Amino acid sequence: MSPRTLDSISVTLDRRSFLALMGTGLGSTVVLAACGRQGGGNGAAVKGPTIAMLQMVDSQPPNEVRRGFIAALAKAGYTEGKTVNFIEKDAAGEIPNTTLVMKQFVGEAPTMVFAIGTPPLQAAMKEIPGKIPVVFAYTSNPWGAGAGTPPGGIGQHRANVIGTIGTNPVGKELELAKAMIPDLKTVGLIYNPGEANSEYEAKVIKAAAEKLGIIIEEQSVANSGEVLQAAEALAQKKVQAFVKIGDYATIQGFSSIAKVGLKNKIPVFSVDADDINLPGTLATLGWSYYDDGVAAGELAVKVLKGESPAKMAFLPLSKIDVRLNKTTAKEIGLTIPEPVLKSANEVVD
């Protein structure tokens, strides 16, 4: 998990968990592919709270969330190795691993759990007892994870849970695509319907597309290894653009979508800012993941200082950044309209 160097963690499973895992075809992850590290300088625990963190994959977006969270705690005086202990893990992209890690967290008896993403939050809601506060971020669908009911105000969520709502602005992503491609009628969408976050955002973008008169051509995948084939299938259907939603399979396989887009001169849009540097990505529109982590960290500080999550409301993200890539535009033969250029937070030449 960059930029930190983390040691592999071995998880002891009971017979039921072992059989369930084998039934999913994930026997190779019994010695968990998730990585982990106990904070505290030389590895020894320090006097102070212990925060157990889990993210779904080791990739830039959740890493930035975690970095922002740690920075917010440090600003409030909770410094790793001095006044706070961190246990940091990722689930190696496998949903069953999130449950196994949360079970392990229960045994560690942390002061707080930080769930980075919808699947980790979903696992926390199943495994973490109500006496342990759970803070979440990088989460598009806390409702599907069982954290509460929309909009997540006071009394509308589980008493020990608080966090940020980061449903990707996929409707605005489509609006940006329409502004750059005025005759846009069909877009290609690749996602894993087995992820609660993806299924939710797919419904959101389909509803937005209907209002804009756009047809969504979709290809479902079960993992990142299927993304390239799905992108090629959509290219053969002559989609006019590719769009990305919050989906771990396409986070890991997005370079394949960008590659197919560039090869076929199909504009590619993403909700992840760092994708703008991939050859073939035309534009990104989404939240600052670092800021998401900072906001979640500020909520965590309130809880650590004694405020009850039950008396707090979920915090929706609101600041949107737009990034454009002129090199990609030139290579696919597209001219970016001047109003769109002026609205961008960053333009990559």
C-alpha positions as a Markdown table, in Angstrom:
| # | Residue | x | y | z |
|---|---|---|---|---|
| 1 | Met | 0.0 | 0.0 | 0.0 |
| 2 | Ser | 2.0 | 2.9 | -1.2 |
| 3 | Pro | 3.5 | 5.2 | 0.0 |
| 4 | Arg | 3.8 | 3.1 | 3.1 |
| 5 | Thr | 5.6 | -0.3 | 3.2 |
| 6 | Leu | 3.3 | -2.8 | 4.8 |
| 7 | Asp | 3.9 | -6.3 | 5.9 |
| 8 | Ser | 1.7 | -9.2 | 4.8 |
| 9 | Ile | -0.8 | -10.3 | 7.5 |
| 10 | Ser | -1.8 | -13.9 | 8.0 |
| 11 | Val | -5.4 | -14.4 | 9.2 |
| 12 | Thr | -6.5 | -17.4 | 11.2 |
| 13 | Leu | -9.9 | -18.7 | 10.0 |
| 14 | Asp | -12.5 | -20.8 | 11.7 |
| 15 | Arg | -13.8 | -23.9 | 9.8 |
| 16 | Arg | -17.0 | -22.1 | 8.6 |
| 17 | Ser | -15.0 | -19.1 | 7.3 |
| 18 | Phe | -12.6 | -21.4 | 5.6 |
| 19 | Leu | -15.3 | -23.4 | 3.8 |
| 20 | Ala | -17.1 | -20.2 | 2.8 |
| 21 | Leu | -14.0 | -18.7 | 1.3 |
| 22 | Met | -13.1 | -21.9 | -0.5 |
| 23 | Gly | -16.6 | -21.9 | -1.9 |
| 24 | Thr | -16.0 | -18.6 | -3.6 |
| 25 | Gly | -12.9 | -19.9 | -5.3 |
| 26 | Leu | -10.6 | -17.7 | -3.2 |
| 27 | Gly | -8.6 | -20.5 | -1.5 |
| 28 | Ser | -5.4 | -18.8 | -2.4 |
| 29 | Thr | -6.3 | -15.9 | -0.1 |
| 30 | Val | -6.5 | -18.0 | 3.0 |
| 31 | Val | -3.1 | -16.5 | 3.8 |
| 32 | Leu | -4.7 | -13.1 | 3.2 |
| 33 | Ala | -3.4 | -11.2 | 0.3 |
| 34 | Ala | -4.4 | -8.1 | 2.2 |
| 35 | Cys | -1.5 | -6.1 | 3.6 |
| 36 | Gly | -1.3 | -4.6 | 7.0 |
| 37 | Arg | 0.9 | -2.7 | 9.4 |
| 38 | Gln | 0.6 | -1.8 | 13.0 |
| 39 | Gly | 1.6 | 1.8 | 13.6 |
| 40 | Gly | 3.8 | 3.0 | 16.3 |
| 41 | Gly | 7.3 | 3.9 | 15.1 |
| 42 | Asn | 9.3 | 0.7 | 15.6 |
| 43 | Gly | 6.1 | -1.4 | 15.7 |
| 44 | Ala | 5.5 | -1.1 | 19.5 |
| 45 | Ala | 2.1 | 0.2 | 20.5 |
| 46 | Val | 2.0 | 3.7 | 22.0 |
| 47 | Lys | -0.3 | 5.1 | 24.6 |
| 48 | Gly | -3.3 | 6.4 | 22.8 |
| 49 | Pro | -6.2 | 5.3 | 20.6 |
| 50 | Thr | -5.9 | 2.5 | 18.1 |
| 51 | Ile | -7.6 | 3.1 | 14.7 |
| 52 | Ala | -8.0 | 0.1 | 12.4 |
| 53 | Met | -8.3 | 1.0 | 8.7 |
| 54 | Leu | -9.4 | -1.1 | 5.8 |
| 55 | Gln | -9.6 | -0.2 | 2.1 |
| 56 | Met | -10.7 | -2.5 | -0.8 |
| 57 | Val | -7.6 | -2.2 | -3.0 |
| 58 | Asp | -4.1 | -0.7 | -3.0 |
| 59 | Ser | -4.7 | 2.1 | -5.6 |
| 60 | Gln | -4.4 | 5.8 | -5.7 |
| 61 | Pro | -7.9 | 7.0 | -4.8 |
| 62 | Pro | -8.3 | 5.1 | -1.5 |
| 63 | Asn | -4.6 | 5.7 | -0.7 |
| 64 | Glu | -5.3 | 9.4 | -1.1 |
| 65 | Val | -8.3 | 9.1 | 1.2 |
| 66 | Arg | -6.2 | 7.4 | 3.8 |
| 67 | Arg | -3.5 | 10.0 | 3.5 |
| 68 | Gly | -6.0 | 12.8 | 4.1 |
| 69 | Phe | -7.5 | 11.0 | 7.1 |
| 70 | Ile | -4.1 | 10.6 | 8.7 |
| 71 | Ala | -3.2 | 14.2 | 8.0 |
| 72 | Ala | -6.4 | 15.5 | 9.7 |
| 73 | Leu | -5.7 | 13.4 | 12.7 |
| 74 | Ala | -2.1 | 14.6 | 12.9 |
| 75 | Lys | -3.3 | 18.2 | 12.7 |
| 76 | Ala | -5.5 | 17.6 | 15.7 |
| 77 | Gly | -2.5 | 16.1 | 17.7 |
| 78 | Tyr | -3.0 | 12.4 | 16.9 |
| 79 | Thr | 0.4 | 11.5 | 15.5 |
| 80 | Glu | 1.3 | 8.0 | 14.5 |
| 81 | Gly | 3.9 | 6.4 | 16.7 |
| 82 | Lys | 3.4 | 9.1 | 19.4 |
| 83 | Thr | -0.2 | 9.6 | 20.3 |
| 84 | Val | -2.1 | 7.1 | 18.1 |
| 85 | Asn | -1.8 | 3.6 | 16.7 |
| 86 | Phe | -2.8 | 2.7 | 13.2 |
| 87 | Ile | -3.6 | -0.8 | 11.8 |
| 88 | Glu | -3.8 | -0.5 | 8.0 |
| 89 | Lys | -4.9 | -3.2 | 5.6 |
| 90 | Asp | -6.4 | -3.7 | 2.2 |
| 91 | Ala | -8.6 | -6.5 | 1.0 |
| 92 | Ala | -6.6 | -7.2 | -2.2 |
| 93 | Gly | -9.7 | -6.4 | -4.3 |
| 94 | Glu | -11.7 | -9.4 | -2.9 |
| 95 | Ile | -15.0 | -8.7 | -1.2 |
| 96 | Pro | -14.8 | -11.8 | 1.0 |
| 97 | Asn | -11.5 | -10.5 | 2.4 |
| 98 | Thr | -13.3 | -7.5 | 3.8 |
| 99 | Thr | -15.3 | -9.7 | 6.2 |
| 100 | Leu | -12.2 | -11.6 | 7.2 |
| 101 | Val | -10.3 | -8.5 | 8.0 |
| 102 | Met | -13.2 | -7.0 | 10.0 |
| 103 | Lys | -13.4 | -10.2 | 12.0 |
| 104 | Gln | -9.7 | -9.8 | 12.8 |
| 105 | Phe | -10.3 | -6.2 | 13.8 |
| 106 | Val | -12.8 | -7.3 | 16.4 |
| 107 | Gly | -10.1 | -9.4 | 17.9 |
| 108 | Glu | -7.7 | -6.4 | 18.0 |
| 109 | Ala | -10.3 | -4.4 | 20.0 |
| 110 | Pro | -9.5 | -1.1 | 18.3 |
| 111 | Thr | -10.8 | 2.3 | 19.6 |
| 112 | Met | -12.2 | 3.1 | 16.1 |
| 113 | Val | -12.6 | 1.5 | 12.7 |
| 114 | Phe | -12.1 | 3.5 | 9.5 |
| 115 | Ala | -13.8 | 1.9 | 6.5 |
| 116 | Ile | -12.5 | 3.3 | 3.2 |
| 117 | Gly | -15.1 | 2.3 | 0.5 |
| 118 | Thr | -18.5 | 0.7 | 0.4 |
| 119 | Pro | -17.5 | -3.0 | 0.7 |
| 120 | Pro | -15.3 | -2.3 | 3.8 |
| 121 | Leu | -18.2 | -0.4 | 5.3 |
| 122 | Gln | -20.6 | -3.2 | 4.5 |
| 123 | Ala | -18.3 | -5.7 | 6.2 |
| 124 | Ala | -18.0 | -3.4 | 9.2 |
| 125 | Met | -21.8 | -3.1 | 9.6 |
| 126 | Lys | -21.9 | -6.9 | 9.8 |
| 127 | Glu | -18.9 | -7.6 | 12.0 |
| 128 | Ile | -18.0 | -4.5 | 14.2 |
| 129 | Pro | -20.0 | -4.4 | 17.5 |
| 130 | Gly | -22.0 | -1.2 | 18.3 |
| 131 | Lys | -19.6 | -0.2 | 21.0 |
| 132 | Ile | -16.8 | 0.5 | 18.5 |
| 133 | Pro | -17.2 | 3.7 | 16.5 |
| 134 | Val | -17.0 | 3.3 | 12.7 |
| 135 | Val | -16.0 | 6.2 | 10.4 |
| 136 | Phe | -16.3 | 5.8 | 6.7 |
| 137 | Ala | -15.2 | 7.7 | 3.5 |
| 138 | Tyr | -14.8 | 7.0 | -0.2 |
| 139 | Thr | -18.3 | 5.5 | 0.0 |
| 140 | Ser | -20.9 | 6.0 | -2.7 |
| 141 | Asn | -23.7 | 3.9 | -1.1 |
| 142 | Pro | -23.7 | 3.9 | 2.7 |
| 143 | Trp | -27.3 | 2.9 | 2.6 |
| 144 | Gly | -26.6 | -0.3 | 0.6 |
| 145 | Ala | -23.9 | -1.1 | 3.2 |
| 146 | Gly | -26.5 | -1.0 | 6.0 |
| 147 | Ala | -25.2 | 2.2 | 7.7 |
| 148 | Gly | -28.5 | 4.0 | 7.6 |
| 149 | Thr | -31.2 | 5.6 | 5.5 |
| 150 | Pro | -31.0 | 8.6 | 3.2 |
| 151 | Pro | -29.9 | 11.3 | 3.7 |
| 152 | Gly | -28.2 | 10.1 | 6.9 |
| 153 | Gly | -29.2 | 12.8 | 9.3 |
| 154 | Ile | -29.3 | 12.6 | 13.0 |
| 155 | Gly | -31.4 | 9.5 | 13.9 |
| 156 | Gln | -31.2 | 8.2 | 10.3 |
| 157 | His | -28.1 | 6.0 | 10.8 |
| 158 | Arg | -26.6 | 3.5 | 13.1 |
| 159 | Ala | -25.6 | 5.1 | 16.4 |
| 160 | Asn | -21.9 | 4.2 | 16.2 |
| 161 | Val | -21.4 | 5.2 | 12.5 |
| 162 | Ile | -20.5 | 8.5 | 10.9 |
| 163 | Gly | -18.8 | 9.4 | 7.6 |
| 164 | Thr | -18.8 | 11.2 | 4.3 |
| 165 | Ile | -21.1 | 10.4 | 1.4 |
| 166 | Gly | -19.1 | 10.3 | -1.8 |
| 167 | Thr | -21.6 | 9.2 | -4.5 |
| 168 | Asn | -19.7 | 10.0 | -7.6 |
| 169 | Pro | -21.2 | 12.9 | -9.6 |
| 170 | Val | -21.9 | 10.6 | -12.5 |
| 171 | Gly | -24.8 | 12.8 | -13.8 |
| 172 | Lys | -22.4 | 15.8 | -14.1 |
| 173 | Glu | -19.9 | 13.4 | -15.8 |
| 174 | Leu | -22.5 | 12.8 | -18.5 |
| 175 | Glu | -23.2 | 16.5 | -18.7 |
| 176 | Leu | -19.5 | 17.2 | -19.3 |
| 177 | Ala | -19.4 | 14.5 | -22.0 |
| 178 | Lys | -22.5 | 16.1 | -23.7 |
| 179 | Ala | -20.9 | 19.5 | -23.6 |
| 180 | Met | -17.8 | 18.1 | -25.3 |
| 181 | Ile | -19.7 | 15.9 | -27.7 |
| 182 | Pro | -22.9 | 17.7 | -28.6 |
| 183 | Asp | -24.4 | 14.9 | -30.7 |
| 184 | Leu | -23.7 | 12.3 | -27.9 |
| 185 | Lys | -26.4 | 9.6 | -28.0 |
| 186 | Thr | -24.7 | 6.4 | -26.7 |
| 187 | Val | -22.0 | 5.8 | -24.0 |
| 188 | Gly | -20.3 | 2.6 | -22.9 |
| 189 | Leu | -20.4 | 1.6 | -19.2 |
| 190 | Ile | -18.4 | -1.2 | -17.7 |
| 191 | Tyr | -19.0 | -2.2 | -14.1 |
| 192 | Asn | -19.3 | -5.1 | -11.7 |
| 193 | Pro | -22.9 | -5.5 | -10.6 |
| 194 | Gly | -21.7 | -7.7 | -7.7 |
| 195 | Glu | -20.4 | -4.5 | -5.9 |
| 196 | Ala | -23.1 | -2.6 | -4.0 |
| 197 | Asn | -21.4 | 0.7 | -4.7 |
| 198 | Ser | -21.3 | -0.1 | -8.5 |
| 199 | Glu | -24.8 | -1.3 | -8.7 |
| 200 | Tyr | -26.0 | 1.9 | -7.0 |
| 201 | Glu | -24.0 | 4.3 | -9.2 |
| 202 | Ala | -25.1 | 2.4 | -12.3 |
| 203 | Lys | -28.7 | 3.1 | -11.4 |
| 204 | Val | -27.8 | 6.8 | -10.8 |
| 205 | Ile | -26.1 | 7.2 | -14.2 |
| 206 | Lys | -28.8 | 5.4 | -16.1 |
| 207 | Ala | -31.4 | 7.8 | -14.6 |
| 208 | Ala | -29.3 | 10.8 | -15.5 |
| 209 | Ala | -28.7 | 9.4 | -19.0 |
| 210 | Glu | -32.5 | 9.0 | -19.6 |
| 211 | Lys | -33.0 | 12.7 | -18.8 |
| 212 | Leu | -30.3 | 13.7 | -21.2 |
| 213 | Gly | -31.6 | 11.5 | -24.0 |
| 214 | Ile | -28.5 | 9.2 | -23.8 |
| 215 | Ile | -28.5 | 5.5 | -24.2 |
| 216 | Ile | -26.2 | 3.5 | -21.9 |
| 217 | Glu | -24.6 | 0.5 | -23.5 |
| 218 | Glu | -23.4 | -1.7 | -20.6 |
| 219 | Gln | -21.0 | -4.6 | -20.1 |
| 220 | Ser | -20.8 | -6.3 | -16.8 |
| 221 | Val | -17.6 | -7.8 | -15.5 |
| 222 | Ala | -16.7 | -9.9 | -12.4 |
| 223 | Asn | -13.1 | -8.6 | -12.0 |
| 224 | Ser | -10.5 | -6.4 | -13.6 |
| 225 | Gly | -9.3 | -9.1 | -15.8 |
| 226 | Glu | -12.5 | -8.9 | -17.9 |
| 227 | Val | -12.3 | -5.2 | -18.5 |
| 228 | Leu | -10.3 | -5.2 | -21.7 |
| 229 | Gln | -12.6 | -7.6 | -23.4 |
| 230 | Ala | -15.7 | -5.6 | -22.2 |
| 231 | Ala | -14.2 | -2.4 | -23.6 |
| 232 | Glu | -13.5 | -4.0 | -26.9 |
| 233 | Ala | -17.0 | -5.3 | -27.1 |
| 234 | Leu | -18.4 | -1.8 | -26.5 |
| 235 | Ala | -16.1 | -0.3 | -29.1 |
| 236 | Gln | -17.5 | -2.8 | -31.6 |
| 237 | Lys | -21.0 | -1.4 | -30.8 |
| 238 | Lys | -19.7 | 2.0 | -31.9 |
| 239 | Val | -20.4 | 3.8 | -28.5 |
| 240 | Gln | -19.5 | 7.5 | -28.7 |
| 241 | Ala | -17.8 | 7.7 | -25.3 |
| 242 | Phe | -16.8 | 5.6 | -22.3 |
| 243 | Val | -17.8 | 6.7 | -18.8 |
| 244 | Lys | -16.6 | 5.4 | -15.5 |
| 245 | Ile | -18.4 | 5.0 | -12.2 |
| 246 | Gly | -17.2 | 4.0 | -8.7 |
| 247 | Asp | -16.3 | 0.4 | -9.4 |
| 248 | Tyr | -13.3 | -1.5 | -8.1 |
| 249 | Ala | -13.0 | -3.8 | -11.1 |
| 250 | Thr | -12.7 | -0.8 | -13.5 |
| 251 | Ile | -10.5 | 1.1 | -11.0 |
| 252 | Gln | -7.9 | -1.7 | -11.4 |
| 253 | Gly | -8.6 | -2.2 | -15.1 |
| 254 | Phe | -9.2 | 1.4 | -16.3 |
| 255 | Ser | -6.0 | 1.6 | -18.3 |
| 256 | Ser | -7.5 | -1.0 | -20.6 |
| 257 | Ile | -10.6 | 1.2 | -21.2 |
| 258 | Ala | -8.3 | 4.2 | -21.9 |
| 259 | Lys | -6.2 | 2.1 | -24.3 |
| 260 | Val | -9.3 | 0.9 | -26.2 |
| 261 | Gly | -10.7 | 4.4 | -26.3 |
| 262 | Leu | -7.4 | 5.8 | -27.7 |
| 263 | Lys | -7.1 | 3.1 | -30.3 |
| 264 | Asn | -10.7 | 3.6 | -31.5 |
| 265 | Lys | -10.7 | 7.4 | -31.1 |
| 266 | Ile | -13.5 | 7.1 | -28.5 |
| 267 | Pro | -13.5 | 9.8 | -25.8 |
| 268 | Val | -13.0 | 8.4 | -22.3 |
| 269 | Phe | -14.4 | 10.1 | -19.1 |
| 270 | Ser | -13.6 | 9.2 | -15.5 |
| 271 | Val | -14.6 | 10.2 | -12.0 |
| 272 | Asp | -11.1 | 9.6 | -10.7 |
| 273 | Ala | -8.8 | 12.6 | -11.0 |
| 274 | Asp | -5.5 | 10.6 | -11.4 |
| 275 | Asp | -6.9 | 8.9 | -14.5 |
| 276 | Ile | -6.3 | 12.1 | -16.5 |
| 277 | Asn | -2.6 | 11.1 | -16.8 |
| 278 | Leu | -3.5 | 7.9 | -18.5 |
| 279 | Pro | -3.0 | 8.0 | -22.3 |
| 280 | Gly | -6.5 | 7.9 | -23.7 |
| 281 | Thr | -8.4 | 9.6 | -20.9 |
| 282 | Leu | -10.0 | 12.8 | -22.2 |
| 283 | Ala | -11.5 | 14.2 | -19.0 |
| 284 | Thr | -12.2 | 13.6 | -15.3 |
| 285 | Leu | -14.8 | 15.0 | -13.1 |
| 286 | Gly | -15.1 | 14.1 | -9.4 |
| 287 | Trp | -14.2 | 14.7 | -5.8 |
| 288 | Ser | -10.8 | 15.3 | -4.3 |
| 289 | Tyr | -10.1 | 12.0 | -2.5 |
| 290 | Tyr | -7.6 | 13.6 | -0.2 |
| 291 | Asp | -10.2 | 16.2 | 0.9 |
| 292 | Asp | -12.6 | 13.3 | 1.4 |
| 293 | Gly | -10.1 | 11.7 | 3.8 |
| 294 | Val | -9.6 | 15.0 | 5.6 |
| 295 | Ala | -13.3 | 15.5 | 6.1 |
| 296 | Ala | -13.6 | 12.0 | 7.5 |
| 297 | Gly | -10.6 | 12.5 | 9.7 |
| 298 | Glu | -12.2 | 15.7 | 11.1 |
| 299 | Leu | -15.3 | 13.6 | 12.0 |
| 300 | Ala | -13.1 | 11.0 | 13.6 |
| 301 | Val | -11.4 | 13.6 | 15.7 |
| 302 | Lys | -14.8 | 14.7 | 17.1 |
| 303 | Val | -15.6 | 11.2 | 18.0 |
| 304 | Leu | -12.2 | 10.6 | 19.6 |
| 305 | Lys | -12.7 | 13.8 | 21.7 |
| 306 | Gly | -16.0 | 12.4 | 23.0 |
| 307 | Glu | -18.8 | 13.5 | 20.6 |
| 308 | Ser | -21.3 | 10.7 | 19.9 |
| 309 | Pro | -21.7 | 9.6 | 16.2 |
| 310 | Ala | -25.4 | 9.3 | 17.0 |
| 311 | Lys | -25.6 | 13.1 | 17.4 |
| 312 | Met | -23.9 | 13.8 | 14.1 |
| 313 | Ala | -25.1 | 13.7 | 10.5 |
| 314 | Phe | -23.5 | 12.1 | 7.5 |
| 315 | Leu | -21.5 | 14.6 | 5.5 |
| 316 | Pro | -22.1 | 14.8 | 1.7 |
| 317 | Leu | -19.1 | 15.8 | -0.5 |
| 318 | Ser | -19.7 | 18.9 | -2.6 |
| 319 | Lys | -16.5 | 20.2 | -4.2 |
| 320 | Ile | -16.0 | 19.0 | -7.8 |
| 321 | Asp | -12.8 | 19.2 | -9.8 |
| 322 | Val | -12.6 | 19.0 | -13.6 |
| 323 | Arg | -9.5 | 17.9 | -15.4 |
| 324 | Leu | -8.9 | 17.8 | -19.2 |
| 325 | Asn | -6.2 | 16.3 | -21.3 |
| 326 | Lys | -5.4 | 18.2 | -24.5 |
| 327 | Thr | -3.0 | 15.6 | -25.8 |
| 328 | Thr | -5.7 | 12.9 | -25.8 |
| 329 | Ala | -8.2 | 15.4 | -27.4 |
| 330 | Lys | -5.7 | 15.9 | -30.2 |
| 331 | Glu | -5.0 | 12.2 | -30.7 |
| 332 | Ile | -8.7 | 11.3 | -31.0 |
| 333 | Gly | -9.5 | 14.3 | -33.2 |
| 334 | Leu | -11.7 | 16.2 | -30.8 |
| 335 | Thr | -11.7 | 20.0 | -30.1 |
| 336 | Ile | -12.5 | 20.9 | -26.5 |
| 337 | Pro | -15.0 | 23.8 | -26.5 |
| 338 | Glu | -13.6 | 27.0 | -25.0 |
| 339 | Pro | -16.3 | 27.2 | -22.2 |
| 340 | Val | -15.3 | 23.7 | -21.1 |
| 341 | Leu | -11.6 | 24.7 | -21.1 |
| 342 | Lys | -12.4 | 27.7 | -18.9 |
| 343 | Ser | -14.3 | 25.7 | -16.4 |
| 344 | Ala | -11.5 | 23.2 | -15.8 |
| 345 | Asn | -9.4 | 23.1 | -12.7 |
| 346 | Glu | -6.5 | 21.6 | -14.6 |
| 347 | Val | -5.6 | 21.2 | -18.2 |
| 348 | Val | -2.9 | 18.7 | -19.2 |
| 349 | Asp | -1.1 | 19.6 | -22.4 |
